[in-house]
Amino acid sequence: MTSARQNNGLFLDSILKLHFIKAARYMAPKAGGSSTDGQLRLATASGVFVYRIQRRMSYIGGTLLHTLITRPMSQSGALHPIILFTRYVPLPSAEKLIAAGINFVDQAGNIHLSIGDEHSWTVIGKREVRNAARSAFVTPAKIQLLFSLASLPNLEQATVRQLAEVSKVAKSNVAYIRKQLIDEGTLFRSGKGLQLVGGAQLLERLAQGYQNVLKPRLIINRFRAPDASLELFLKRSRQVLGQVGVQWSITGGWAAYRLQKFYKGQELTMFTENLGAAHLRQLRLLPDAKGQVLILRSIGAPCFWKKIDDVFIAHPTLLYAELLQSLDPRAHEAAESLKEEYWSDG
């Protein structure tokens, strides 16, 4: 499998170009014992300095920026400062991170690194260079298939027909996408057959793909329910949809709460299969742009990970991606908690 050192290589290379850095070493997080994505140890003429890595491959702005700035404050007892490894930091976000004392390196060449009182280096304002050829390969079907590969064990060894069945992607498209994934190194051949390069890097890629290309294709509509609470609507949904045989599950905050008992949020997001107008009438749902019930089309097996309290919840990969869509900072905290529990770049 591609090592974490290779995954972080671009960031380390940028740091090693600084004249005061003698050596840079990535240290993977210990299993179950770290709330970050590993440590960075930098050697200078004055000694060795240690940083806690936060890796975020989605764009830094808005709520995510707020979370990054405020979260370290809640970890004031931590021994080491944060350094952010990320895809791209726009100039306004860079200025706010610097003001908050957060170091960062992005793939465009922007960097802010402060080492004690002796060394500081800042380059900001560089624009992201988009790889048009690579971007063209990011399609809803590709992200949909990747969710299945990341969510279901040993699926890399499945036939094209099996992959199509679990992911709900057409067979001809599955074969084409699988070849792409092999060519780009996301799937690689080993003695055990095809293996998926996973970990936190893949998780961030899925979250970004979910937001930008997949979720917009899945939305059926947003609705207003007549029930006094979402809990009552959920209870009624079990009865109504169970009677008519519609397969459904929940994702986002309400699903994450069943795993962690931390955060629900003010919106209930559901995956459904074969949901028709008659079923919506039975649920007494009315289209409403400000409604608290969002219904999405299913993307297959990852939507039906396990049953808790007699309700299917989606796989944590989908929960994480959905939570990051929220404007509530607590949703992002819940997403980070899921990441700490289920993924590691180590």
C-alpha atoms as a printed R data frame, in Angstrom:
    type eleno elety resid chain resno       x       y       z
1   ATOM     1    CA   MET     A     1   0.000   0.000   0.000
2   ATOM     2    CA   THR     A     2   1.140   3.547  -0.680
3   ATOM     3    CA   SER     A     3   2.765   4.664   2.556
4   ATOM     4    CA   ALA     A     4   1.694   7.659   4.607
5   ATOM     5    CA   ARG     A     5   5.149   9.132   3.933
6   ATOM     6    CA   GLN     A     6   4.406   9.039   0.202
7   ATOM     7    CA   ASN     A     7   0.941  10.530   0.734
8   ATOM     8    CA   ASN     A     8   2.502  13.448   2.641
9   ATOM     9    CA   GLY     A     9   5.572  13.687   0.418
10  ATOM    10    CA   LEU     A    10   4.583  16.896  -1.394
11  ATOM    11    CA   PHE     A    11   4.126  18.750   1.879
12  ATOM    12    CA   LEU     A    12   7.395  17.450   3.303
13  ATOM    13    CA   ASP     A    13   9.234  18.415   0.118
14  ATOM    14    CA   SER     A    14   7.948  21.996   0.409
15  ATOM    15    CA   ILE     A    15   9.173  22.194   3.997
16  ATOM    16    CA   LEU     A    16  12.559  20.682   3.197
17  ATOM    17    CA   LYS     A    17  13.195  23.482   0.675
18  ATOM    18    CA   LEU     A    18  13.361  26.016   3.518
19  ATOM    19    CA   HIS     A    19  16.975  26.932   4.224
20  ATOM    20    CA   PHE     A    20  16.702  26.522   8.003
21  ATOM    21    CA   ILE     A    21  15.238  22.980   7.853
22  ATOM    22    CA   LYS     A    22  17.889  20.257   8.122
23  ATOM    23    CA   ALA     A    23  15.513  17.275   8.163
24  ATOM    24    CA   ALA     A    24  11.775  16.530   8.194
25  ATOM    25    CA   ARG     A    25  10.265  13.283   9.418
26  ATOM    26    CA   TYR     A    26   6.667  12.104   9.372
27  ATOM    27    CA   MET     A    27   5.518   9.978  12.341
28  ATOM    28    CA   ALA     A    28   2.301   8.000  11.884
29  ATOM    29    CA   PRO     A    29  -0.364   8.254  14.623
30  ATOM    30    CA   LYS     A    30  -0.567   5.472  17.145
31  ATOM    31    CA   ALA     A    31  -3.658   3.308  16.723
32  ATOM    32    CA   GLY     A    32  -6.465   4.581  18.942
33  ATOM    33    CA   GLY     A    33  -4.230   7.076  20.650
34  ATOM    34    CA   SER     A    34  -4.195  10.205  18.499
35  ATOM    35    CA   SER     A    35  -6.646  12.908  17.550
36  ATOM    36    CA   THR     A    36  -4.444  14.086  14.688
37  ATOM    37    CA   ASP     A    37  -3.054  12.637  11.462
38  ATOM    38    CA   GLY     A    38   0.397  11.972  12.857
39  ATOM    39    CA   GLN     A    39   3.367  14.103  13.857
40  ATOM    40    CA   LEU     A    40   5.926  16.125  11.938
41  ATOM    41    CA   ARG     A    41   9.429  16.342  13.421
42  ATOM    42    CA   LEU     A    42  11.594  19.141  12.051
43  ATOM    43    CA   ALA     A    43  15.306  19.453  12.722
44  ATOM    44    CA   THR     A    44  17.020  22.845  12.625
45  ATOM    45    CA   ALA     A    45  20.403  24.063  13.818
46  ATOM    46    CA   SER     A    46  18.704  24.882  17.123
47  ATOM    47    CA   GLY     A    47  17.160  21.470  17.746
48  ATOM    48    CA   VAL     A    48  14.138  19.304  16.946
49  ATOM    49    CA   PHE     A    49  10.601  20.720  16.887
50  ATOM    50    CA   VAL     A    50   7.434  18.593  16.851
51  ATOM    51    CA   TYR     A    51   4.075  19.490  15.288
52  ATOM    52    CA   ARG     A    52   0.682  17.772  15.268
53  ATOM    53    CA   ILE     A    53  -0.504  17.256  11.685
54  ATOM    54    CA   GLN     A    54  -4.076  17.996  10.666
55  ATOM    55    CA   ARG     A    55  -4.673  16.790   7.107
56  ATOM    56    CA   ARG     A    56  -7.653  18.310   5.267
57  ATOM    57    CA   MET     A    57  -7.848  17.779   1.513
58  ATOM    58    CA   SER     A    58 -11.034  19.819   1.047
59  ATOM    59    CA   TYR     A    59 -10.895  23.572   0.511
60  ATOM    60    CA   ILE     A    60 -10.208  25.671   3.605
61  ATOM    61    CA   GLY     A    61 -12.938  28.212   4.106
62  ATOM    62    CA   GLY     A    62 -16.174  28.938   5.924
63  ATOM    63    CA   THR     A    63 -17.158  26.521   8.666
64  ATOM    64    CA   LEU     A    64 -14.107  24.301   8.219
65  ATOM    65    CA   LEU     A    65 -11.860  27.325   8.758
66  ATOM    66    CA   HIS     A    66 -13.781  28.157  11.923
67  ATOM    67    CA   THR     A    67 -13.402  24.595  13.182
68  ATOM    68    CA   LEU     A    68  -9.665  24.530  12.500
69  ATOM    69    CA   ILE     A    69  -9.146  27.796  14.344
70  ATOM    70    CA   THR     A    70 -11.311  27.031  17.357
71  ATOM    71    CA   ARG     A    71 -10.547  23.323  17.812
72  ATOM    72    CA   PRO     A    72  -6.886  23.787  18.909
73  ATOM    73    CA   MET     A    73  -8.124  26.166  21.607
74  ATOM    74    CA   SER     A    74 -10.036  23.279  23.145
75  ATOM    75    CA   GLN     A    75  -6.795  21.281  23.177
76  ATOM    76    CA   SER     A    76  -4.744  23.830  25.088
77  ATOM    77    CA   GLY     A    77  -3.127  21.047  27.083
78  ATOM    78    CA   ALA     A    78  -1.564  19.572  23.948
79  ATOM    79    CA   LEU     A    79   2.228  19.572  23.883
80  ATOM    80    CA   HIS     A    80   2.756  20.415  20.226
81  ATOM    81    CA   PRO     A    81   1.426  23.091  17.846
82  ATOM    82    CA   ILE     A    82  -0.705  22.299  14.804
83  ATOM    83    CA   ILE     A    83   0.476  22.204  11.206
84  ATOM    84    CA   LEU     A    84  -2.160  21.880   8.506
85  ATOM    85    CA   PHE     A    85  -1.525  19.810   5.367
86  ATOM    86    CA   THR     A    86  -4.187  20.717   2.815
87  ATOM    87    CA   ARG     A    87  -5.094  20.995  -0.838
88  ATOM    88    CA   TYR     A    88  -5.375  24.781  -1.111
89  ATOM    89    CA   VAL     A    89  -5.571  27.746   1.265
90  ATOM    90    CA   PRO     A    90  -7.132  30.865  -0.337
91  ATOM    91    CA   LEU     A    91  -5.554  34.184   0.665
92  ATOM    92    CA   PRO     A    92  -8.315  35.297   3.103
93  ATOM    93    CA   SER     A    93  -8.195  31.904   4.856
94  ATOM    94    CA   ALA     A    94  -4.398  32.010   4.974
95  ATOM    95    CA   GLU     A    95  -4.465  35.366   6.729
96  ATOM    96    CA   LYS     A    96  -6.923  34.074   9.335
97  ATOM    97    CA   LEU     A    97  -4.873  30.927   9.969
98  ATOM    98    CA   ILE     A    98  -1.716  33.002  10.427
99  ATOM    99    CA   ALA     A    99  -3.522  35.334  12.844
100 ATOM   100    CA   ALA     A   100  -4.643  32.272  14.804
101 ATOM   101    CA   GLY     A   101  -1.066  30.952  14.952
102 ATOM   102    CA   ILE     A   102  -1.728  27.880  12.795
103 ATOM   103    CA   ASN     A   103   1.027  26.672  10.471
104 ATOM   104    CA   PHE     A   104   0.050  25.287   7.069
105 ATOM   105    CA   VAL     A   105   1.339  23.918   3.771
106 ATOM   106    CA   ASP     A   106  -0.798  23.455   0.663
107 ATOM   107    CA   GLN     A   107  -0.326  21.826  -2.715
108 ATOM   108    CA   ALA     A   108  -0.158  25.182  -4.521
109 ATOM   109    CA   GLY     A   109   2.999  26.220  -2.658
110 ATOM   110    CA   ASN     A   110   1.459  28.428   0.017
111 ATOM   111    CA   ILE     A   111   3.146  27.931   3.375
112 ATOM   112    CA   HIS     A   112   3.344  29.426   6.833
113 ATOM   113    CA   LEU     A   113   5.789  27.857   9.263
114 ATOM   114    CA   SER     A   114   6.882  29.372  12.530
115 ATOM   115    CA   ILE     A   115   9.532  27.577  14.582
116 ATOM   116    CA   GLY     A   116   9.911  29.007  18.035
117 ATOM   117    CA   ASP     A   117  11.210  32.581  18.092
118 ATOM   118    CA   GLU     A   118  14.026  31.909  15.644
119 ATOM   119    CA   HIS     A   119  12.578  30.965  12.264
120 ATOM   120    CA   SER     A   120   9.470  31.945  10.345
121 ATOM   121    CA   TRP     A   121   8.618  31.541   6.672
122 ATOM   122    CA   THR     A   122   5.442  32.651   4.909
123 ATOM   123    CA   VAL     A   123   4.366  32.486   1.280
124 ATOM   124    CA   ILE     A   124   0.677  33.171   0.583
125 ATOM   125    CA   GLY     A   125  -1.424  34.267  -2.366
126 ATOM   126    CA   LYS     A   126  -0.339  31.558  -4.799
127 ATOM   127    CA   ARG     A   127  -3.272  30.333  -6.846
128 ATOM   128    CA   GLU     A   128  -4.202  26.707  -7.233
129 ATOM   129    CA   VAL     A   129  -3.268  25.180 -10.578
130 ATOM   130    CA   ARG     A   130  -6.078  22.857 -11.588
131 ATOM   131    CA   ASN     A   131  -5.259  19.684 -13.455
132 ATOM   132    CA   ALA     A   132  -8.015  19.677 -16.058
133 ATOM   133    CA   ALA     A   133  -7.266  16.130 -17.230
134 ATOM   134    CA   ARG     A   134  -7.484  14.784 -13.690
135 ATOM   135    CA   SER     A   135 -10.625  16.792 -12.877
136 ATOM   136    CA   ALA     A   136 -12.352  15.304 -15.902
137 ATOM   137    CA   PHE     A   137 -12.103  11.877 -14.299
138 ATOM   138    CA   VAL     A   138 -14.040  12.931 -11.187
139 ATOM   139    CA   THR     A   139 -17.570  11.829 -12.032
140 ATOM   140    CA   PRO     A   140 -20.530  10.924  -9.810
141 ATOM   141    CA   ALA     A   141 -20.194   7.283 -10.860
142 ATOM   142    CA   LYS     A   142 -16.516   7.216  -9.901
143 ATOM   143    CA   ILE     A   143 -17.166   8.648  -6.436
144 ATOM   144    CA   GLN     A   144 -20.135   6.302  -6.024
145 ATOM   145    CA   LEU     A   145 -17.994   3.268  -6.824
146 ATOM   146    CA   LEU     A   146 -15.220   4.512  -4.533
147 ATOM   147    CA   PHE     A   147 -17.691   4.718  -1.637
148 ATOM   148    CA   SER     A   148 -18.483   1.036  -2.135
149 ATOM   149    CA   LEU     A   149 -14.799   0.061  -2.351
150 ATOM   150    CA   ALA     A   150 -13.995   2.069   0.777
151 ATOM   151    CA   SER     A   151 -16.992   0.806   2.753
152 ATOM   152    CA   LEU     A   152 -17.190  -2.917   2.052
153 ATOM   153    CA   PRO     A   153 -14.390  -5.366   2.957
154 ATOM   154    CA   ASN     A   154 -12.490  -7.199   0.192
155 ATOM   155    CA   LEU     A   155 -14.620  -5.659  -2.531
156 ATOM   156    CA   GLU     A   156 -11.485  -5.020  -4.609
157 ATOM   157    CA   GLN     A   157 -11.534  -8.720  -5.534
158 ATOM   158    CA   ALA     A   158 -15.154  -8.644  -6.707
159 ATOM   159    CA   THR     A   159 -16.170  -9.145 -10.320
160 ATOM   160    CA   VAL     A   160 -17.494  -6.286 -12.424
161 ATOM   161    CA   ARG     A   161 -20.996  -7.712 -12.045
162 ATOM   162    CA   GLN     A   162 -20.699  -7.847  -8.250
163 ATOM   163    CA   LEU     A   163 -19.325  -4.300  -8.086
164 ATOM   164    CA   ALA     A   164 -22.209  -3.082 -10.222
165 ATOM   165    CA   GLU     A   165 -24.752  -4.762  -7.961
166 ATOM   166    CA   VAL     A   166 -23.471  -3.305  -4.689
167 ATOM   167    CA   SER     A   167 -22.668   0.189  -6.005
168 ATOM   168    CA   LYS     A   168 -25.607   0.639  -8.433
169 ATOM   169    CA   VAL     A   169 -23.169   1.760 -11.143
170 ATOM   170    CA   ALA     A   170 -23.674   0.294 -14.643
171 ATOM   171    CA   LYS     A   171 -21.405  -2.664 -15.462
172 ATOM   172    CA   SER     A   172 -19.806  -0.984 -18.467
173 ATOM   173    CA   ASN     A   173 -19.032   2.061 -16.325
174 ATOM   174    CA   VAL     A   174 -17.632  -0.071 -13.492
175 ATOM   175    CA   ALA     A   175 -15.126  -1.717 -15.821
176 ATOM   176    CA   TYR     A   176 -14.001   1.664 -17.182
177 ATOM   177    CA   ILE     A   177 -13.719   3.295 -13.735
178 ATOM   178    CA   ARG     A   178 -11.840   0.341 -12.257
179 ATOM   179    CA   LYS     A   179  -9.227   0.663 -14.997
180 ATOM   180    CA   GLN     A   180  -8.924   4.387 -14.192
181 ATOM   181    CA   LEU     A   181  -8.409   3.611 -10.509
182 ATOM   182    CA   ILE     A   182  -5.666   1.118 -11.375
183 ATOM   183    CA   ASP     A   183  -3.970   3.537 -13.776
184 ATOM   184    CA   GLU     A   184  -3.927   6.348 -11.205
185 ATOM   185    CA   GLY     A   185  -2.746   4.082  -8.382
186 ATOM   186    CA   THR     A   186  -5.872   4.173  -6.215
187 ATOM   187    CA   LEU     A   187  -6.128   0.433  -6.842
188 ATOM   188    CA   PHE     A   188  -2.827  -1.436  -7.035
189 ATOM   189    CA   ARG     A   189  -1.898  -5.047  -7.637
190 ATOM   190    CA   SER     A   190  -0.291  -7.074  -4.875
191 ATOM   191    CA   GLY     A   191   0.199 -10.742  -4.070
192 ATOM   192    CA   LYS     A   192  -3.354 -10.721  -2.719
193 ATOM   193    CA   GLY     A   193  -4.803  -9.198  -5.878
194 ATOM   194    CA   LEU     A   194  -6.117  -5.657  -6.186
195 ATOM   195    CA   GLN     A   195  -5.828  -3.503  -3.060
196 ATOM   196    CA   LEU     A   196  -7.312  -0.080  -2.326
197 ATOM   197    CA   VAL     A   197  -5.093   2.795  -1.183
198 ATOM   198    CA   GLY     A   198  -7.237   3.946   1.724
199 ATOM   199    CA   GLY     A   199  -6.814   5.837   4.973
200 ATOM   200    CA   ALA     A   200  -7.603   9.452   5.756
201 ATOM   201    CA   GLN     A   201  -6.455  10.677   2.340
202 ATOM   202    CA   LEU     A   202  -9.124   8.615   0.592
203 ATOM   203    CA   LEU     A   203 -11.684   9.749   3.155
204 ATOM   204    CA   GLU     A   204 -11.045  13.417   2.325
205 ATOM   205    CA   ARG     A   205 -11.234  12.626  -1.391
206 ATOM   206    CA   LEU     A   206 -14.610  10.954  -0.874
207 ATOM   207    CA   ALA     A   207 -15.903  13.866   1.207
208 ATOM   208    CA   GLN     A   208 -14.914  16.356  -1.466
209 ATOM   209    CA   GLY     A   209 -16.357  14.230  -4.271
210 ATOM   210    CA   TYR     A   210 -19.580  13.757  -2.319
211 ATOM   211    CA   GLN     A   211 -19.983  17.498  -1.895
212 ATOM   212    CA   ASN     A   212 -18.995  18.605  -5.377
213 ATOM   213    CA   VAL     A   213 -20.256  15.948  -7.775
214 ATOM   214    CA   LEU     A   214 -22.213  13.122  -6.138
215 ATOM   215    CA   LYS     A   215 -24.706  14.534  -3.647
216 ATOM   216    CA   PRO     A   216 -26.225  17.061  -6.101
217 ATOM   217    CA   ARG     A   217 -27.157  14.084  -8.317
218 ATOM   218    CA   LEU     A   218 -28.753  12.187  -5.424
219 ATOM   219    CA   ILE     A   219 -31.120  14.817  -4.070
220 ATOM   220    CA   ILE     A   220 -34.803  13.965  -4.534
221 ATOM   221    CA   ASN     A   221 -36.083  16.975  -2.600
222 ATOM   222    CA   ARG     A   222 -36.267  18.690   0.753
223 ATOM   223    CA   PHE     A   223 -39.529  18.282   2.660
224 ATOM   224    CA   ARG     A   224 -41.519  19.499   5.639
225 ATOM   225    CA   ALA     A   225 -42.953  16.790   7.895
226 ATOM   226    CA   PRO     A   226 -46.184  17.298   9.890
227 ATOM   227    CA   ASP     A   227 -44.814  15.658  13.033
228 ATOM   228    CA   ALA     A   228 -43.989  17.607  16.189
229 ATOM   229    CA   SER     A   229 -40.395  16.370  16.090
230 ATOM   230    CA   LEU     A   230 -37.995  14.564  13.787
231 ATOM   231    CA   GLU     A   231 -37.935  11.708  16.282
232 ATOM   232    CA   LEU     A   232 -41.673  11.224  15.813
233 ATOM   233    CA   PHE     A   233 -41.295  11.434  12.040
234 ATOM   234    CA   LEU     A   234 -38.559   8.801  12.171
235 ATOM   235    CA   LYS     A   235 -40.787   6.525  14.235
236 ATOM   236    CA   ARG     A   236 -43.656   6.975  11.773
237 ATOM   237    CA   SER     A   237 -41.329   6.382   8.809
238 ATOM   238    CA   ARG     A   238 -40.423   2.962  10.236
239 ATOM   239    CA   GLN     A   239 -44.081   2.028  10.227
240 ATOM   240    CA   VAL     A   240 -45.112   3.514   6.873
241 ATOM   241    CA   LEU     A   241 -42.082   2.533   4.791
242 ATOM   242    CA   GLY     A   242 -41.886  -0.866   6.437
243 ATOM   243    CA   GLN     A   243 -45.439  -1.645   5.338
244 ATOM   244    CA   VAL     A   244 -44.847  -0.692   1.691
245 ATOM   245    CA   GLY     A   245 -41.430  -2.348   1.402
246 ATOM   246    CA   VAL     A   246 -39.351   0.764   0.646
247 ATOM   247    CA   GLN     A   247 -35.710   0.285   1.663
248 ATOM   248    CA   TRP     A   248 -34.315   3.327   3.440
249 ATOM   249    CA   SER     A   249 -31.629   4.459   5.850
250 ATOM   250    CA   ILE     A   250 -30.413   7.585   7.621
251 ATOM   251    CA   THR     A   251 -27.106   9.406   7.334
252 ATOM   252    CA   GLY     A   252 -25.483  12.557   8.729
253 ATOM   253    CA   GLY     A   253 -26.040  13.678  12.315
254 ATOM   254    CA   TRP     A   254 -28.980  11.433  13.171
255 ATOM   255    CA   ALA     A   255 -27.035   8.364  12.101
256 ATOM   256    CA   ALA     A   256 -23.814   9.519  13.777
257 ATOM   257    CA   TYR     A   257 -25.744   9.988  17.017
258 ATOM   258    CA   ARG     A   258 -26.625   6.294  17.026
259 ATOM   259    CA   LEU     A   259 -22.911   5.499  16.926
260 ATOM   260    CA   GLN     A   260 -21.527   8.144  19.270
261 ATOM   261    CA   LYS     A   261 -24.410   9.759  21.196
262 ATOM   262    CA   PHE     A   262 -22.860  13.183  20.532
263 ATOM   263    CA   TYR     A   263 -24.648  15.142  17.803
264 ATOM   264    CA   LYS     A   264 -27.959  14.958  15.930
265 ATOM   265    CA   GLY     A   265 -28.443  18.332  14.322
266 ATOM   266    CA   GLN     A   266 -31.628  19.975  13.057
267 ATOM   267    CA   GLU     A   267 -31.916  18.032   9.791
268 ATOM   268    CA   LEU     A   268 -32.755  14.415   9.033
269 ATOM   269    CA   THR     A   269 -31.126  13.075   5.852
270 ATOM   270    CA   MET     A   270 -32.379   9.800   4.402
271 ATOM   271    CA   PHE     A   271 -31.300   7.443   1.612
272 ATOM   272    CA   THR     A   272 -34.168   5.661  -0.141
273 ATOM   273    CA   GLU     A   273 -34.736   3.124  -2.899
274 ATOM   274    CA   ASN     A   274 -37.843   3.047  -5.091
275 ATOM   275    CA   LEU     A   275 -39.529   5.896  -3.244
276 ATOM   276    CA   GLY     A   276 -42.497   7.155  -5.250
277 ATOM   277    CA   ALA     A   277 -45.034   9.959  -5.043
278 ATOM   278    CA   ALA     A   278 -47.526   7.654  -3.328
279 ATOM   279    CA   HIS     A   279 -45.025   6.931  -0.565
280 ATOM   280    CA   LEU     A   280 -44.421  10.656  -0.031
281 ATOM   281    CA   ARG     A   281 -48.177  11.155   0.361
282 ATOM   282    CA   GLN     A   282 -48.300   8.329   2.911
283 ATOM   283    CA   LEU     A   283 -45.487  10.020   4.814
284 ATOM   284    CA   ARG     A   284 -47.413  13.317   4.513
285 ATOM   285    CA   LEU     A   285 -44.291  15.102   3.321
286 ATOM   286    CA   LEU     A   286 -44.620  18.440   1.556
287 ATOM   287    CA   PRO     A   287 -41.835  19.939  -0.597
288 ATOM   288    CA   ASP     A   288 -40.269  22.836   1.279
289 ATOM   289    CA   ALA     A   289 -36.940  24.529   0.529
290 ATOM   290    CA   LYS     A   290 -36.502  25.114   4.267
291 ATOM   291    CA   GLY     A   291 -37.768  21.700   5.384
292 ATOM   292    CA   GLN     A   292 -35.880  19.580   7.894
293 ATOM   293    CA   VAL     A   293 -36.144  16.299   5.944
294 ATOM   294    CA   LEU     A   294 -33.766  15.774   3.017
295 ATOM   295    CA   ILE     A   295 -34.282  12.653   0.909
296 ATOM   296    CA   LEU     A   296 -31.528  11.256  -1.307
297 ATOM   297    CA   ARG     A   297 -31.364   8.383  -3.766
298 ATOM   298    CA   SER     A   298 -29.469   5.350  -2.507
299 ATOM   299    CA   ILE     A   299 -26.020   4.487  -3.876
300 ATOM   300    CA   GLY     A   300 -26.336   0.839  -2.929
301 ATOM   301    CA   ALA     A   301 -24.843  -1.245  -0.137
302 ATOM   302    CA   PRO     A   302 -22.881   1.565   1.637
303 ATOM   303    CA   CYS     A   303 -26.214   3.203   2.470
304 ATOM   304    CA   PHE     A   304 -27.304   0.139   4.483
305 ATOM   305    CA   TRP     A   305 -24.328  -0.541   6.734
306 ATOM   306    CA   LYS     A   306 -26.030  -1.778   9.897
307 ATOM   307    CA   LYS     A   307 -29.259  -1.574  11.865
308 ATOM   308    CA   ILE     A   308 -29.331   0.337  15.143
309 ATOM   309    CA   ASP     A   309 -32.609   0.829  17.033
310 ATOM   310    CA   ASP     A   310 -34.406  -0.874  14.154
311 ATOM   311    CA   VAL     A   311 -33.180   1.723  11.619
312 ATOM   312    CA   PHE     A   312 -30.502   1.220   8.978
313 ATOM   313    CA   ILE     A   313 -27.656   3.714   9.097
314 ATOM   314    CA   ALA     A   314 -25.227   4.440   6.274
315 ATOM   315    CA   HIS     A   315 -21.549   3.527   6.450
316 ATOM   316    CA   PRO     A   316 -19.329   5.976   8.424
317 ATOM   317    CA   THR     A   317 -17.730   7.148   5.150
318 ATOM   318    CA   LEU     A   318 -21.101   8.546   4.099
319 ATOM   319    CA   LEU     A   319 -21.820   9.883   7.585
320 ATOM   320    CA   TYR     A   320 -18.510  11.756   7.571
321 ATOM   321    CA   ALA     A   321 -19.128  13.233   4.115
322 ATOM   322    CA   GLU     A   322 -22.640  14.344   5.044
323 ATOM   323    CA   LEU     A   323 -21.621  15.893   8.364
324 ATOM   324    CA   LEU     A   324 -19.086  18.095   6.596
325 ATOM   325    CA   GLN     A   325 -21.946  19.624   4.574
326 ATOM   326    CA   SER     A   326 -23.422  21.198   7.696
327 ATOM   327    CA   LEU     A   327 -22.783  24.803   8.751
328 ATOM   328    CA   ASP     A   328 -22.906  23.745  12.401
329 ATOM   329    CA   PRO     A   329 -19.384  23.506  13.918
330 ATOM   330    CA   ARG     A   330 -20.616  20.656  16.128
331 ATOM   331    CA   ALA     A   331 -21.320  18.609  12.991
332 ATOM   332    CA   HIS     A   332 -17.667  19.040  12.025
333 ATOM   333    CA   GLU     A   333 -16.637  17.947  15.515
334 ATOM   334    CA   ALA     A   334 -18.789  14.841  15.074
335 ATOM   335    CA   ALA     A   335 -17.120  14.200  11.705
336 ATOM   336    CA   GLU     A   336 -13.678  14.508  13.290
337 ATOM   337    CA   SER     A   337 -14.724  12.096  16.019
338 ATOM   338    CA   LEU     A   338 -15.804   9.555  13.380
339 ATOM   339    CA   LYS     A   339 -12.515  10.021  11.558
340 ATOM   340    CA   GLU     A   340 -10.516   9.385  14.725
341 ATOM   341    CA   GLU     A   341 -12.466   6.190  15.382
342 ATOM   342    CA   TYR     A   342 -12.569   4.652  11.909
343 ATOM   343    CA   TRP     A   343  -9.589   5.917   9.892
344 ATOM   344    CA   SER     A   344  -5.883   6.471  10.208
345 ATOM   345    CA   ASP     A   345  -3.178   7.372   7.694
346 ATOM   346    CA   GLY     A   346  -0.860   5.039   9.540
